[in-house]
Amino acid sequence: MSVVRPVAFYAPLKSPDHPSPSGDRTMARLLLTALERAGFDPHLASDLRSLDKVGDRGIQEAIRDRALDEAARLVARYRTLPEEQRPRLWFTYHVYYKAPDWIGPLVADALHIPYAIAEGSRASKRAEGPWALGHQGAEEALDRADAIFVMTAKDRTALEAAKPSRQVLVDLPPFLDEREWPEPAMRPPEQAEPRLLTVAMMREGDKLASYRILAAALERIARHPWSLDIVGDGEAQDEIAHLFAPFGSRIRFHGRIESKAALKALYEQADLLVWPAVNEAYGMVLLEAQINGCPVVAGAYGGVASVVMDGRTGLLTRPGDAGAFADAVEELLSDRGRLRLLGSAAARFVREERHLDAAALRLRNALTPLMLDQGA
């Protein structure tokens, strides 16, 4: 008879049940699936969102106060449960200064259970200024964690520098559930006109900045034959439509698509996924394209290099450089044979190195000793 190991799961940036699609929601859901595959019994402890987008001390204080009440409620509820039904570990996904975890450390301390974080980021420059309180909450949670699962090389540097001696850092590269993306029988025949693809929400800020860079890059290679399918919607969609209006019928807007079958068809039809990736943590869409045999050109921001193997599964360009981005796209459009090779390598990379079982094994190997050490 297998031992039930309940795990309380929390995603302060965006709950896995949030109605709006995003890479954060996707990864939260994937981590729940990976924890199950690893032999744990995860449940969503809270959907309280701690995100402050604007840097307002009053907002952060209100969020903290709600979180403290939520922690007290959870502790009281868990204590009413039979011992075998109480969480043996608290697991939080994505902690940083804009979305700290005020709940997990309090519950873990009260129940005397281990506390783990996946994708934690430290940013010392935020210790002062509009996000100082959020930074404080994030740092306290990161300091309390018994284990932190590091998802990008960029995050590891700061995590290593501030790591308490008892804390374990475990590499957990971004991954996909390959069962959601069945292997195609074969890629469709090469088309005379290369098809580019972009899949991204149309929000103000970094997403809009990426769309601007993409439009500027495509203008530089307008002499080449190509078309672009764009998947996504949001409050900035009118401005983005205006950005791409000069390209006329070359652009096809598909709006929001949540069906994996429909997305898979677009990935498989595309020759190249193009996304400047301004300030992306890593970009789940980049992995999704690659598992479907579609190579990538992306800006080398943040942890993007952790999901796109430059020169092997796609090309990475200088962050924010529309000219360099255009050159990379032009280089690949001029060599369709290389595009095919990159696409094949991309699919192998994700299926062989970034699959669910590998993530589940890392989680099981790191979390099981924590539970045993603390008698959980």
C-alpha positions as CSV (number, residue, x, y, z in Angstrom):
1,M,0.0,0.0,0.0
2,S,1.5,3.4,-1.0
3,V,1.9,6.1,1.5
4,V,-0.2,9.3,0.9
5,R,2.0,12.4,1.1
6,P,-0.2,15.4,1.0
7,V,1.4,18.6,-0.3
8,A,-0.1,22.1,0.0
9,F,0.5,24.0,-3.3
10,Y,0.4,27.8,-3.8
11,A,1.1,30.1,-6.7
12,P,1.0,33.8,-5.4
13,L,1.6,35.3,-8.8
14,K,-1.2,33.5,-10.7
15,S,-3.2,30.5,-9.5
16,P,-3.4,27.5,-11.7
17,D,-7.2,28.1,-11.7
18,H,-6.9,31.7,-13.0
19,P,-9.1,32.3,-16.0
20,S,-6.4,34.1,-18.1
21,P,-3.9,32.0,-20.0
22,S,-0.2,32.7,-19.4
23,G,3.1,30.9,-19.0
24,D,2.8,31.3,-15.2
25,R,-0.5,29.5,-15.2
26,T,0.8,26.8,-17.5
27,M,3.8,26.1,-15.3
28,A,1.7,26.1,-12.1
29,R,-0.4,23.4,-13.7
30,L,2.6,21.5,-14.9
31,L,4.1,21.5,-11.4
32,L,0.9,20.1,-9.9
33,T,1.0,17.3,-12.5
34,A,4.7,16.7,-11.9
35,L,4.2,16.5,-8.1
36,E,1.4,13.9,-8.7
37,R,3.7,11.9,-11.0
38,A,6.4,12.1,-8.3
39,G,4.1,10.3,-5.9
40,F,2.8,13.2,-3.9
41,D,-0.8,14.3,-3.3
42,P,-0.9,18.0,-4.0
43,H,-3.9,20.3,-3.4
44,L,-4.3,24.0,-4.1
45,A,-4.1,25.6,-0.6
46,S,-5.1,29.1,-1.6
47,D,-5.8,31.2,-4.7
48,L,-5.0,34.5,-3.0
49,R,-3.0,36.6,-5.5
50,S,-0.1,38.7,-4.0
51,L,0.8,40.5,-7.2
52,D,1.3,44.3,-7.1
53,K,2.0,45.4,-10.6
54,V,2.4,49.2,-9.9
55,G,4.6,49.4,-6.8
56,D,2.2,50.8,-4.2
57,R,3.0,50.4,-0.5
58,G,-0.6,50.6,0.4
59,I,-1.5,47.8,-2.0
60,Q,1.3,45.6,-0.7
61,E,0.2,46.2,2.9
62,A,-3.4,45.2,2.1
63,I,-2.2,42.1,0.3
64,R,0.0,41.2,3.3
65,D,-2.8,41.6,5.8
66,R,-5.2,39.4,3.7
67,A,-2.4,36.8,3.4
68,L,-1.9,36.8,7.2
69,D,-5.6,36.2,7.7
70,E,-5.5,33.4,5.1
71,A,-2.5,31.8,6.8
72,A,-4.3,31.8,10.1
73,R,-7.4,30.3,8.5
74,L,-5.4,27.5,6.8
75,V,-3.5,26.6,9.9
76,A,-6.8,26.3,11.9
77,R,-8.4,24.2,9.1
78,Y,-5.4,21.9,8.7
79,R,-5.2,21.3,12.5
80,T,-8.8,19.9,12.4
81,L,-7.8,17.3,9.9
82,P,-6.7,13.8,10.8
83,E,-2.9,13.6,10.9
84,E,-2.6,11.6,7.7
85,Q,-4.6,14.2,5.8
86,R,-2.5,17.2,6.9
87,P,0.1,18.6,4.4
88,R,3.5,17.1,4.8
89,L,5.1,19.9,2.9
90,W,4.3,23.4,1.6
91,F,5.3,24.0,-2.1
92,T,5.1,27.5,-3.6
93,Y,5.6,28.4,-7.2
94,H,7.2,31.7,-8.3
95,V,8.2,34.0,-5.6
96,Y,9.7,37.5,-6.3
97,Y,9.3,41.1,-5.2
98,K,6.1,41.7,-7.1
99,A,4.5,38.5,-5.8
100,P,5.9,37.4,-2.4
101,D,4.6,34.5,-0.4
102,W,3.4,35.7,2.9
103,I,1.3,32.6,3.6
104,G,3.6,29.5,3.1
105,P,6.3,30.2,5.7
106,L,3.7,30.9,8.4
107,V,1.8,27.7,7.7
108,A,5.0,25.6,7.4
109,D,6.2,27.0,10.7
110,A,2.9,26.4,12.5
111,L,2.6,22.8,11.2
112,H,6.4,22.0,11.5
113,I,6.7,20.9,7.9
114,P,9.2,21.6,5.2
115,Y,8.8,24.6,2.8
116,A,9.9,24.5,-0.8
117,I,9.9,27.1,-3.6
118,A,10.1,26.6,-7.4
119,E,11.3,29.6,-9.4
120,G,12.4,32.0,-6.7
121,S,14.1,35.2,-7.7
122,R,16.1,37.6,-5.6
123,A,16.5,41.3,-6.6
124,S,18.6,43.2,-4.1
125,K,18.0,46.5,-6.0
126,R,14.3,46.3,-4.9
127,A,15.2,46.5,-1.2
128,E,14.4,50.2,-1.4
129,G,11.8,52.0,-3.4
130,P,8.1,51.3,-4.4
131,W,8.3,47.5,-4.0
132,A,10.3,47.4,-0.7
133,L,7.6,45.6,1.2
134,G,7.1,43.0,-1.5
135,H,10.9,42.6,-1.6
136,Q,11.0,42.0,2.1
137,G,8.3,39.4,1.9
138,A,10.0,37.6,-1.0
139,E,13.3,37.6,0.8
140,E,11.9,36.2,4.0
141,A,10.2,33.4,2.1
142,L,13.3,32.6,0.1
143,D,15.4,32.6,3.3
144,R,12.9,30.3,5.0
145,A,12.8,27.7,2.2
146,D,14.4,24.4,2.8
147,A,14.7,23.8,-0.9
148,I,14.5,26.1,-3.9
149,F,14.0,24.6,-7.4
150,V,16.1,26.8,-9.8
151,M,14.5,27.1,-13.2
152,T,17.0,29.3,-15.0
153,A,20.8,30.0,-14.7
154,K,20.0,33.7,-14.4
155,D,18.2,33.1,-11.1
156,R,20.9,30.8,-9.7
157,T,23.6,33.5,-9.3
158,A,21.6,35.5,-6.8
159,L,20.2,32.5,-5.0
160,E,23.6,31.0,-4.5
161,A,25.0,34.3,-3.1
162,A,22.3,34.5,-0.4
163,K,21.7,30.9,0.3
164,P,21.4,29.9,4.0
165,S,23.7,27.0,4.8
166,R,20.8,24.5,5.4
167,Q,19.1,25.3,2.1
168,V,19.3,23.1,-0.9
169,L,19.2,24.5,-4.5
170,V,18.0,22.0,-7.1
171,D,18.1,22.6,-10.8
172,L,14.6,22.2,-12.4
173,P,14.7,23.4,-16.0
174,P,11.3,24.4,-17.5
175,F,9.5,21.4,-18.9
176,L,6.4,20.2,-20.7
177,D,4.0,17.3,-20.3
178,E,4.7,15.6,-23.6
179,R,1.4,13.7,-23.4
180,E,-0.4,17.0,-24.2
181,W,1.6,17.4,-27.4
182,P,1.5,14.1,-29.3
183,E,4.2,13.6,-31.9
184,P,3.2,14.4,-35.4
185,A,3.3,11.7,-38.1
186,M,5.5,14.1,-40.1
187,R,6.0,17.8,-40.7
188,P,3.9,19.2,-43.6
189,P,5.5,19.8,-47.0
190,E,7.6,22.9,-47.4
191,Q,5.6,25.9,-48.6
192,A,6.8,28.5,-51.1
193,E,6.1,31.3,-48.6
194,P,7.7,30.7,-45.2
195,R,5.2,30.9,-42.3
196,L,6.2,32.8,-39.2
197,L,4.3,32.4,-35.9
198,T,3.9,34.5,-32.7
199,V,1.9,33.3,-29.7
200,A,1.7,36.0,-27.0
201,M,-0.9,37.9,-25.0
202,M,-1.4,41.5,-26.1
203,R,-0.8,43.4,-22.8
204,E,0.8,46.8,-22.1
205,G,4.4,46.8,-21.0
206,D,6.8,44.0,-21.9
207,K,4.4,42.2,-24.3
208,L,3.7,45.4,-26.2
209,A,7.4,46.2,-26.3
210,S,8.1,42.8,-27.8
211,Y,5.4,43.3,-30.5
212,R,7.0,46.7,-31.4
213,I,10.4,45.1,-31.8
214,L,8.9,42.3,-33.9
215,A,7.1,44.8,-36.2
216,A,10.3,46.9,-36.6
217,A,12.3,43.7,-37.4
218,L,9.8,42.5,-40.0
219,E,9.8,45.9,-41.7
220,R,13.5,45.4,-42.3
221,I,12.9,42.1,-44.1
222,A,9.8,43.1,-46.0
223,R,11.5,42.3,-49.3
224,H,11.5,38.6,-48.4
225,P,8.4,36.4,-48.9
226,W,6.8,35.5,-45.5
227,S,3.5,35.5,-43.7
228,L,2.9,35.8,-39.9
229,D,0.2,34.2,-37.8
230,I,-0.4,36.0,-34.5
231,V,-2.2,34.2,-31.6
232,G,-3.2,36.3,-28.6
233,D,-5.5,39.0,-27.3
234,G,-5.6,41.6,-24.6
235,E,-6.0,45.3,-23.8
236,A,-3.3,46.3,-26.3
237,Q,-4.7,44.5,-29.3
238,D,-5.8,47.6,-31.1
239,E,-2.4,49.2,-30.9
240,I,-0.8,46.0,-32.0
241,A,-3.1,45.7,-34.9
242,H,-2.1,49.2,-35.9
243,L,1.6,48.2,-35.7
244,F,1.1,45.4,-38.2
245,A,-1.4,47.1,-40.5
246,P,1.3,48.1,-43.0
247,F,1.9,44.4,-43.8
248,G,-1.6,43.9,-45.0
249,S,-2.7,40.4,-45.8
250,R,0.7,39.0,-44.7
251,I,-0.6,39.1,-41.1
252,R,-3.3,36.8,-39.9
253,F,-4.7,37.5,-36.4
254,H,-6.2,34.5,-34.6
255,G,-7.2,36.0,-31.3
256,R,-6.9,33.9,-28.1
257,I,-6.6,30.1,-28.7
258,E,-6.6,27.8,-25.7
259,S,-7.2,24.5,-27.5
260,K,-3.9,22.6,-27.6
261,A,-5.0,20.8,-30.8
262,A,-5.6,24.2,-32.5
263,L,-2.3,25.5,-31.3
264,K,-0.5,22.4,-32.3
265,A,-1.8,22.7,-35.8
266,L,-0.3,26.2,-36.0
267,Y,3.0,25.2,-34.5
268,E,3.3,22.4,-37.0
269,Q,2.4,24.6,-40.0
270,A,4.9,27.3,-39.0
271,D,8.5,27.3,-40.2
272,L,9.7,29.6,-37.4
273,L,8.4,31.0,-34.1
274,V,9.4,34.6,-33.7
275,W,9.3,36.5,-30.4
276,P,11.6,39.2,-29.0
277,A,10.8,38.0,-25.5
278,V,11.3,41.4,-23.7
279,N,11.9,40.6,-20.0
280,E,10.6,37.0,-20.3
281,A,11.5,34.7,-17.4
282,Y,11.9,32.0,-20.0
283,G,8.7,31.6,-22.1
284,M,6.6,28.4,-22.1
285,V,5.5,29.2,-25.7
286,L,9.1,28.7,-26.8
287,L,9.1,25.2,-25.4
288,E,5.7,24.5,-27.0
289,A,6.9,25.5,-30.4
290,Q,10.0,23.4,-30.2
291,I,8.2,20.2,-29.1
292,N,6.1,20.5,-32.2
293,G,9.2,20.8,-34.4
294,C,9.1,24.6,-34.9
295,P,12.5,26.3,-34.3
296,V,12.7,29.7,-32.6
297,V,14.2,33.2,-33.0
298,A,14.0,35.0,-29.7
299,G,15.6,37.8,-27.7
300,A,18.1,36.5,-25.2
301,Y,16.4,38.0,-22.1
302,G,16.4,36.5,-18.7
303,G,16.1,32.7,-18.7
304,V,15.3,32.4,-22.5
305,A,18.7,30.7,-23.0
306,S,17.5,28.0,-20.6
307,V,14.7,26.9,-23.0
308,V,16.2,27.7,-26.5
309,M,19.6,26.2,-27.3
310,D,21.2,28.9,-29.4
311,G,22.4,27.5,-32.7
312,R,20.9,24.1,-32.0
313,T,17.1,24.6,-31.7
314,G,16.9,28.2,-32.8
315,L,18.7,31.5,-32.6
316,L,19.0,34.0,-29.8
317,T,19.6,37.7,-30.5
318,R,20.8,40.7,-28.5
319,P,17.9,41.8,-26.2
320,G,15.9,44.7,-27.6
321,D,17.8,44.8,-30.9
322,A,15.3,44.9,-33.8
323,G,18.2,44.9,-36.4
324,A,19.8,41.8,-34.9
325,F,16.4,40.1,-34.7
326,A,15.7,40.9,-38.3
327,D,19.1,39.5,-39.3
328,A,18.5,36.2,-37.5
329,V,15.1,35.8,-39.1
330,E,16.5,36.7,-42.5
331,E,19.3,34.2,-42.1
332,L,17.0,31.3,-41.5
333,L,14.4,32.3,-44.1
334,S,17.3,32.2,-46.6
335,D,18.2,28.6,-45.6
336,R,15.1,26.4,-45.4
337,G,17.2,23.3,-45.1
338,R,18.7,24.7,-41.8
339,L,15.3,25.5,-40.6
340,R,14.3,21.9,-41.0
341,L,17.3,20.7,-39.1
342,L,16.7,23.2,-36.3
343,G,13.1,22.1,-36.1
344,S,14.0,18.4,-35.8
345,A,16.6,19.2,-33.1
346,A,14.1,21.3,-31.2
347,A,11.6,18.5,-31.0
348,R,14.2,16.0,-29.8
349,F,15.5,18.5,-27.2
350,V,12.2,19.0,-25.5
351,R,11.0,15.4,-25.8
352,E,14.3,13.9,-24.5
353,E,15.5,16.6,-22.0
354,R,12.5,18.6,-20.9
355,H,9.7,16.1,-20.2
356,L,7.4,15.5,-17.3
357,D,9.1,12.3,-16.0
358,A,12.5,14.1,-15.6
359,A,10.9,16.9,-13.7
360,A,9.0,14.5,-11.4
361,L,12.2,12.6,-10.7
362,R,14.0,15.8,-9.6
363,L,11.0,16.7,-7.4
364,R,10.8,13.3,-5.8
365,N,14.5,13.0,-5.1
366,A,14.7,16.5,-3.5
367,L,11.5,16.6,-1.5
368,T,11.3,13.0,-0.1
369,P,14.5,13.5,2.1
370,L,13.1,16.8,3.4
371,M,9.9,15.0,4.5
372,L,11.9,12.2,6.1
373,D,14.4,14.5,7.8
374,Q,11.6,16.5,9.5
375,G,9.4,13.5,10.3
376,A,6.8,14.7,7.9
